[in-house]
Amino acid sequence: MSQLHELVTALAAPWVVLSPRSGQLTGSGAEGVYARDRRILSRLSVTVDGREPVPVHAVEVGAAAHQYVAMVEGLGDTRHDPTVMLYRTREVDSDGLTERITLVNRSRVPIECRLDVALGTDLAGTAAVRSGAATSLPQLPPLSDGLRRMRFESGETRVSVNADPGISATPRVEPGEEFTLTLRVTADFPKSTTGFSIEPPADRAPYAVELTCDDKRVERWLTRSLEDVQALQLAVGDDRYLGAGPPWYLTLFGRDSLISSGMLIPVDPSLAAGTLRALAAWQGTTVDPESAEQPGKIPHELRAEVADHGGGLVLPAAYYGTHDATQLWIITLHKAWRWGMPAAEVRELLPNLRRALTWMKESADPDGDGFLEYVDESGHGLANQGWKDSADAVQWPDGTLATAPIALCEVQGYAYAAAVKGAELLEAHGESGDEWREWAAALQERFRSAFWVDGYPAIALDGAKNPVIGRASNMGHLLGTGLLDADEEQTVADVLAGADLNSGFGLRTLSTAMTRFNPLGYHTGSVWPHDTAMTIQGLYATGHAAVASSYVDGLIRAAEAFDYRLPELYGGRGTGEENTPTPYPLSCRPQAWAAASAVAAIVASLGIEPDVPGETLVVNPAQSPWRALEITGLRLGDDVLSVRVEDDVLTVLEGPQSALTSANADSPR
C-alpha cells in the first residue's frame, strides 16, 4: 500500500486525485479521486488485453495535470525497444476530472487489442479513509446508462462517468497511428444541512509576481508554491480562502487559512480579506461545549457533515476547538489593513473585532488567572488546541504529557499582539484602545513572571500552573509579537540557533535533547515549513538576521529535495544524518501554509513594513542568504511594489515613492 507521501497529487480544489506513479487507482490506502470531503472514485485502472501496462514515467505538467507513460507488452514489434505505448493525461478542474487514455502504435505492424477501464467507488468520507474505517465499506454497484455512461449513487450523492467511445474498446491501430479513449468524471452532492459547503472559486487567475535570484532554487520554490496556492483555493460566495491540504483538510480552517492568507497578503491581499469575512460569518455566538463554540470565537474547521476520525475523535461539522484562531484573525485583519485592505471592508469587520477581543479577555481565560488556557470539555474533541494539536504535543522533558487546562506560550504571544493591534485598529476608527493596551501590558508582566524558567520561555503552563519546561519550536512564535523585550528576544534567538532545534532543513518541533524526541513524530521532532517560516518572520523582525537566514537556507534545501513542493511536514533527523529530509508518510502535499512559507520567508528577508493608512513604507532588507534578488508585482493597496537587492544595495523599482522611508531606498543596508 502506497503511503500518502508516495502518491502523485493533481489538484484543483475541491477536486483532487491521489495516485501511484503508475497512474493506476486500485482502491488501496488513500488512492482515489476526491471532492468535497468524499472519495468519488477509489478505482480507475486500465488494462490492455487483460494485462496492466508497465509504468515508465510520471510527468507533473502542473498542479492540476499529470501524464503517465507506460509500455504495452505483447503487442507490436518483437524486439527490445518498446513500440506500443500507453499515455494517460489526467487533469482536474473545479468541476471534475478529465482523463485521456491514448494507445500509440510505433511498431511496423497494425495492432488489435481490447482496452478496458475499470471503475469503482465506496464514496467514503475523507475522515473514514484516513482512519481506515473505509476498508470495510462495500464497493457500490455501477449503474449503466448505455455504452458511454456509467454512474454510482449513494443517498443524494451521484458520480457520473462519460466515456468516449466507451468504458471498453477494441481498436485497430495502424503503424504510426493512435487511439484515444476519453473519460469525464463529475459528481452531484447533497445540499449541505449546516449552511457550509466546499465550493471552488469563480476564478484562478495566475499571479503577476515575478522573482529573479542568483540562487535559482529560490525562483523554482516560489513559482511552484504559487501554482499550489492557486490550486488550493476555495470560496464562500465571492470570498476566497485556501483549503488547508488534500485530501483530509481541503476545507476552511481557522488557524491554517488565516496563517496562509496572512503570509500571502503581499501577493494576494484579497485572499486574506475573503478569509477574514468567511470566518467572521461563523464567529461564535453561544456557549456549546460539544462544538467548543463560545461568543466571539473563530472556528477551527468547517465541513458539511460530522467527521469521525476514529480513536474517539469526532468533530462536529462546525467545530471551534482552537485556542489561537481568534487572535490570529485579529492579527491578520491588522496586517491586511496595514497592507492596504480597502477602508470600507475593514470597517465592516470592526464588530467582529470587538467580539474577538472580548472572547480573549473573558471566555479564553476560564479560571481568571490572566492567561488563555484550553481544555476539551466534550470528551471527543482535540485534546490540544494550539497548532500542535496532537495528543502528545505538550510534554515534559521526560516525556510525561502535560495535563489540561493548558496555557501555551505562543497563544499568550498571539493574544498580546492581537490586543495591541486590535487597539490600534479601534483607535484608527475613532474608538479607544486603552482597555486592550492595558490588558496587553498586564499579560506581558504575568508572562515574564510565570513562563520564564531555565533561561527561556516554557512551552506551556499545565493544569496546576506549573511551567512545562523544554526546548521546542513554540518559543519561535513569540518573536515579533511584542511580548518579549530585546534581551528576551536575544535569548530566544540564541536557543533557536542551537543544533538541537535547527535541523539544517528547518526548525524541529521538539529538541533532540527531549526524551521523547522522534524525528517522525507529528509534533515531537518533525519539521513543519510554516512553523519554520513564522519563526523566520519573527527572527528578521527582531533583528536576528543570521539565525533567520540559516533557517531560510534550510527551507530551500528541503524544497529542492521535494521538487520545490514543500509538504505539510517532514522528518527532523537533520543534515548531520541525511542528505535529504525523510518524508512523513501521511503528510499532505501540497499544503496551504507550507506553500505560503516561500512568500513569507522572502518578504521577511526584505524587511517590507507598510502602513498604507499612515502613508508610510519601510523597506529595510536584512543580511540575506542571496547576493542578488529582485521581486516585482507585490501588492500594496492600489500600488505595486517591486524591489531589487544586489551587493547590499536596495533599489525600489516601483512603488509609492512618496511614502518610502528615504534612508532605505537606493542605499547600502
N, C-alpha and C positions, 0 to 999 in steps of 0.2 A: 504494500500500500504506500503510495507516494505521500510524503508529508507536505504541508502547505507550502513550505519554502521551496520545494522542488517543482511546484506547478507553475505553468506559464499563465499569466493573468492578462486577459483582454477586458477592458473596462470602458464603459460609457454609462455612468450611473443613471438609473438604478440597475442597469443590466451589466452582468459580469460573467465571464467564462473562466473557470479554473481547469487547466488541462495538463496532462503529462506532455513531455516534449514530442511524443508520438502524435499528438492531436486526438487520440482515441479516448473518449469518455466511457469508462467502463462501470461507473457506479461505485467505484472504490473510494473510501475515505471522503475527502472534501471535493472530489471531482464533480463538475457539473456546470450547468447554466443556471444562473440565479437572477432573480429580480424581486424587488420589494419584499425582502426577508423570506423568500421562498425559493426552493430549488425547482426550477422549471423543467429541466431535463437532468437526469442522472446518467443517462447513457446516450451516446451519439458516436457510433463506431461504424467503420467502413470495411467491407471485405470485397475481394475480387476473386471470383470462383471459389468462394468459401474460405479463402486464406487472408490473413491480415497482411497488408503491405509492410515492408521492412523500413522502419524510420531511418532517415538520413540526416535531416536538418530541420531546425525550427527557426524561423526568422520573425523577429518582432518589428513589424512595419511601423508601428506607433502604439500609443497607449491602448487604442481600441481595435487594432488589426494585427493579425498574425498570419504567417503562411507555414504550413507543414509540408515537408518534402519526404517522399518515401519511394522506394523502388518496388516494382511488382515482379515477383519471381514466377518462373514457369511460363512466361509469355515473351514473345519477341525473339530476337536472335539468341542463339545458344553460344555465347562467348562471355568473357569475363566482364565486359562493360555492361552496365545496366542500360537497357534500351526501351523499357516501358516504365514510365514514372507516374506517380500519383501526387498531384498538388492540391492541397486543401487551403483555400483562402478564407479565413474566418474574420468577420467584422461585426462588432456590436455597435448599436446606436441607442438613442434614448428610448426606442420603442421595441427593440428586439434584436435578433441575431440573423445574419445572412451568411451562409456558408456555400462556397462554390467548390465542388469536387471535380477536378479535371484529370482525366486519363490521357496521357500523351504517349504516342507511339513513335519512337525514333528508330525502330527496327527496319529491316528491309522487307518485311512481310506484313500482310494485314493481320490484325488480331481480332478475335471474337471472345467475349467473356461475359460473365454476369457480375454486375456491380450492385451491391446491396448496402443499404444504410439501415442499421438497427437503432431504434429509438426507444427510450423508456424513461419513466419518472416515478418517483414516490411523492412528489410535491411536498417534501418535508420542509419544515421551517428551519431557518439557519441555526437557531438555538439547538434544535434536535440533531442536526448534522454535527454540530460542534461537540455536543455531549455524548454522541454515539447512539442516542436513542433512535436515530433514523435507520439504523441497521436492521431493526425489527419490523420496519414498515413494509407492507407489500407493494409490489410494483402495480401501478394502475393498468388496467387493460386498455389497449389502444382502440379508438373508435374510428372507423374508416368513413370518409366522405368521398369515396371514389379513389381512382388510382393516384391522384395527385394531392389529396388532402387527408390529413390524419389529425386527430385531436385526443386530448386526455382531459378528463373532468373529475373534479372532486369538490363537492359543495358548489360554491359560486365561482370557483377558480377554473378557468379553461385555458389549456395550452393548445395552440393551433400550429400545425406544420403544413406548409405548402411546398410541394416538391415538383420541380420541372426537369425532366419529363415525368418523374415518378420516384417513389422510395426505392424501387428496384428498376434496373435497366439491363438490356442485353445488347450493348452497342457493337457494331463492327467499325473498327478504326483503321483506316488505311495508313500506310507508311507516311510519316511526316504530318499526320493529322491528329486531332484531339477531340475528346468528347467531354462535355461538362454537364453535371447534374447540380442543380441549384436548390438549396433549402432556404426557406424563410420561416423563422420561429417567432411567434408573438404570443401574448397572453392577455386574458381579461381577468381582473381581480375583483373580489367583493368590495363593496363600499365600506369604508372604514367606519367602525362603530365608536371610535374615540375622537373623531374630528381631525385626526392627523393621518396623513398618507405620505408615502415616499414617492416623490414626483421628480421628473427630470427638469432641468432649467429650459427656458424658452430658447436660449442661445448659448453656444460655447465659443465665443469669439476668441481668437488667438491673442496672446499678449504681445504688446508692442515693445516690451523691454528687450534690449539687446546688450550683451556683455562681451567684451574682449579682455583677455588677460594673458599675461606671459605664461601662466600655468593653464594649459588648455583643458586640464581636468576640471577646473572651476567652470569654464564655459559649458562643458558637457553636463556637469552636475546641475547647473541652473536650467539649462534647456530641458533636460529630462524631467526635472522637478516641476516645471511649469506645465509641461504636457500632462503630467499626472494630476496636477491641480485642476486643469480643465476637465479631465475625465472623472474626477471625484465630485464634481458639482451637482447638487440637487437644489430643489427650490420649494418654497411655500408661496404660492402665487408668483409675484414678481421678485420676491426676496430670495436671493441665492445664498447657499451655505455649502460647506464641504461635508459630505459623508465621511465618517472617521476612517473606515477602511473595509475593503471587501474580504470575505463575504459576510463576516459576522456583524460588522459595525457600520454598514452602509446606510446610515440614517443620521438624524440630528442629535448630536451630543452637546451638552452644555459646555463642559470643560474643553473637549477636543476641538469642537468647531470654533470656540472663542479663541483659543490659543493659536489655532491655524490661521484663522482670518485676521487675527491681530498681527501675526508675523507678516502677512501678505498685504497689509494696508499700503505699503509703498508701491505695489504693482497693481493692486485691485481694491481700491477703497470701498467700492460699492458692495463687495463681498462681505466686508465687516459690517457695513450698515444693514445689509439684509439679514445677517446672522443675529445681530442685536435685536432687530424687530421680530424675527421668527421666534426667538427665545422669550422676548418680552411678552408676546401673546400668550405664553404658557406660564408666566410668572405665578408663583403660588398665591392662593387667596384664602386657604383654610388650613386647619391642622388635621393631618391624616397620617397616623403612624404607619399604616400599611404601605403607603406610597412615599413616605418621608416628606410629604408636602407641608410647607409652612408659609404663612403670608410673606410675600416679598421674595421668596426663594426662587432661584433659577433652576430649571430641571436638569437632571443628569442625562437622561435619554428619553426619546420619544419614539414609539413604534405604533403599529396599527393593532397589535394584539399582545397579550401577555407572553413573556419569554421565559420558558423553563430551561435554565442552563444546566440542570442536573445538580446532584450533590446538595440539594436543599436550597439552591439559589434560584428563586422565582421572582422575576421583576415585573411589576405592573406595566401596562402599555405606556403610561406617563409616570416615570419614576424620578424622584427628587433626591436620591441618596448620594449627594455630593456636598462636600463642605467647603468647596472653593469656587464653584462655577459662578456664584453670585458676586463675589469680589472680582473675579476675572471679567464678568460682564461690565462692571463699573470701570475697571482699568481699560478695557477695550473701547468703551464709549469715550473715555477721556482721550485715548490715543487717536481714535478716529476724528474727534473734534479738533485736536491739535494739528492733524494732517489735512484738515480742510473739509470734513463732513459738512454738508450744507446746514446752515444755521437752523432752518425750519425743521429739518429731520432730527437735529439734536434736541430742540425744544419739545418735540413730540414725545421724547423718551424721558423727559425730566420727572414725570410722575413715577415711572418705573425706577428711576434712580433713587428717588426718595424712599420708596418701599424697600429697595435693595439695601440701602444704608440702614434703615430701621431693622431689617432682618439681622444684620451683622451685630447690632447692639443688643437686640432682645432675644430672638429665637435661637441664634447661633451660640449663645452662651447660657445654656440652661441652668447651670449652678451659680451663675452670677459672680464668678471669680475673675472676670475680666479677660478671659481667654476664650477662643472659639474652639469648642470640642464637639465630637460626634459620638453617637452610639446607634447601632441598628436596633430600633425598637420593634421591628416587625418580626424578627426571627428568621426571615427568608430573604433578606436583602444583603447588601455589601457590608462586610464586617469593617472594612476600612474605606474611608470616603474622601481621601485625597487622591491625587493622580496615581499613586501607588496603591491600587485598591484590591490587591490580592490579600488573602487571609494572613500570610506570613510577612507582610511588607514592613511592619513596625516591630522590631525585635531588639533585645538587649545584646551586648557583645557575646554572651554565652549561648545565644540562640533562643532564649526564653521569649515568648511572644508577649508584647505589651497588652495589658488589659484595658478595656474601654471604661469610661469615655476617654478618648484620645484627643489631645490638642497638638496638632502637627506644627512644627516650627514654620514651614513655608506658608501654612494657612494664616498664621499671625502676620507674616510679612505681606501677604496679599491684602489682608484686612487693613493694615497700616496704610499701604499705598492707596487702597480704594477709598479710605476715609479722607486722606489728603487730596486726592484727585477729585473725589466727589465734592469736597468743599470748594475746590477751585471752579468746578462746573457750576455749582449753585451760585457762587459769588459772581461769576461772569454773566449770570442771568438775573441779577438783582436780588438774590437771596443771601442770607447769612450762612457762612460755613463754619462759624466759630465752634458750634457744638461738636463738629466732626474733627476739627483740628485739635481741640482739647482732648477728645476721646483718643485720637491717634497718639498724642503726646503721652497720655497716661499708659496706653498699651506699650509704648516703647520702653518706658521705665519698668513696667511689670515684666516684660520680656527679658530685659537685661538682668533683672534680679533672679528670675526663675529658670531661664533656659541656658545661661552660660555656665558650663561645667567642664572641667579639664581643659579650659582654654579655648573652647569653641562651642557653638550652639548645639544643644541636644537635638536629637531627631524629633522628639515629642515629649509631652508630659503624659504619663499614664493616668489611669483612673484614680490612683492615690496621690496624684500631683507630683510623682517622682519623675525627674528628668531621665528620659531614655537615652543614655549616652551611646556614643558610637559614631564612627566616621561614615557618612553616607552622602549621596548627592543632594539630599534635601536642602542642605545649607546653601547650595549654589543659587537657589531660587530667592534667597534673601537679598542678594546683591542687586542693587538698582531699585529696590523698593523704598529706600529711605529709612528703613527700620534700624539699620546699623550706622554707627559713626565711622569715621575714616580709619581709626585704629582697628575697629572690629572688622571692617571690610578687608583690611590688610591681612588680618589673622585668617579669615575665611579663604582668601585667595591663596595664602601660603599652604593651607590644608589641601585645597583643591589641586595644587601643583604637585602634590605627592604622588609617587608611583603607585601607591595602593589604590588611588582613585582614578588617576589618569592612565588608561589602558593603552594609549597610543592610537586607538581607534575611536576615542570618545570617553565620556565620563561614566565610570561604573556606578551603578545604583547603590552598591554597598562595597565598602572597603574590603580588600583581600585580607585585612587583619581581623575581620569579624569571624567568629567561629563557624557560622553557617553560610559564609560566602560561597556562592555557587555561580560560576561564570555563565551557566544557562538557567539560573533562577530568574523567574519572570521579573521580580523586583528586588532580587537579592544577589546581584552581581553582574547582571547583563548590562548592556549599553543601549540606551534609547536616544536616538538622534535629537528629539525635541528637548529632552532633559539637558543634553549637552548644549544645544543651541540657546536655551533660555539662560543657562549659566554663562555662555559666551556673551550674550547681551549684557548681563549684569557685570561681568568682568570688564568689558570695554567701557561701560557706562561709569564705572568707578575707578577707571584709570589703570587697570591691571592688564595692559595690552599683551605683555609677553605670555602670560598664562592663557589668556583668551586665544591668542594666535596658535598656541600649541594645541589647543582643542579644535580649532578650525582645521589645522593640519590633519588631525586625527579623523575628522569627519570626511575630509577629502579622500584620505586613504581608504576609508570604509566605502565611500561612494564608488570609487574606482573598482573595488572588489565586487560590488554588487551591480556592475554595469550602470552605475550612476542613478539607479533607482533604489534609494535607501529604504530598507524595510522598517517596520514598526520598531523592532529591536533586534539585537544580535548578541553573540556571546562576548563575555568580558575577560577572556584569557589574556589578551593583550599581545602587543608586538614582541614582547620578550619570549613568547611561547609559540607564536604562529605568524605566518606572513600575511594572511588574510583572516578576517574575523569569521568565526564559526557561525553559520546561520542558526537562528532559533526556529525549531521545526514548525511552530504554529503561528509564526509572525505574518501579519498582513503586509502585503507588498503589491501595489503601492499603499501608502497610508498618509493621511492628511498632514499631521504635524511633522512627520518625517520629511515629506515633500516640501513643506513650508520652511523647513530649517535652513535650506540653502539661501533663501531670501533673507532670513533673519540674520544669519552669520555675515553675509556680505554687507548688508546695510549697517549692521552694528560696527563692523570694522571701519566704515566710512564716517562714523560719528555724526550722522544726519539727525538733527534735532529741530524740527519745525514747530512753529507756533503760528499757524495761519490766522487765527483770530487776532493775535497780537502783532501780526505783520512782521515777524522776525524769523530768521532761519540761520541756524548754525550748522556748518559742515566742518568737522574737525577730525580728520582721519587719524587713527591711531597707528602705531607701528604695526604694519600688516604683514601677512605671510607672502605678499607678492610684490615684485618690483614695479609692475605696471598693471593697472586695472582701469577700465573705462566702462561705465554703465550709463545707458541712455533710456529715456522713456519712463522714469519713475514719476508717479503721480503725486501732486502736491496741490490739493484743492483743484482750481481750474488751470493751474500751471503744470508744466512738465519740467522735471529736474533731470539734468544729465551732468555727470561729473567724470573727471579723469584724475587719477593719482599716478604719477610717474616719477621715480627717483626722488621721493619725498616732497614732491611739489603737487599741490592741489590746483586744478583748474575747473571752474564751473563753466561748462559748455552751454548750458541752457537752464534758465530758471528765473525766479523773481529776484533779480539783482538788487533792486532797491531794498529788499528785506534781508539780504545776506549780511551776516556779520563779516565786515570787510577784512578783518585781520586774518580770516581763514581762507580767503579767496586768492588764487594765484600766488601763494606764498609757501615757504617751507613749513613743514609740520614742526 
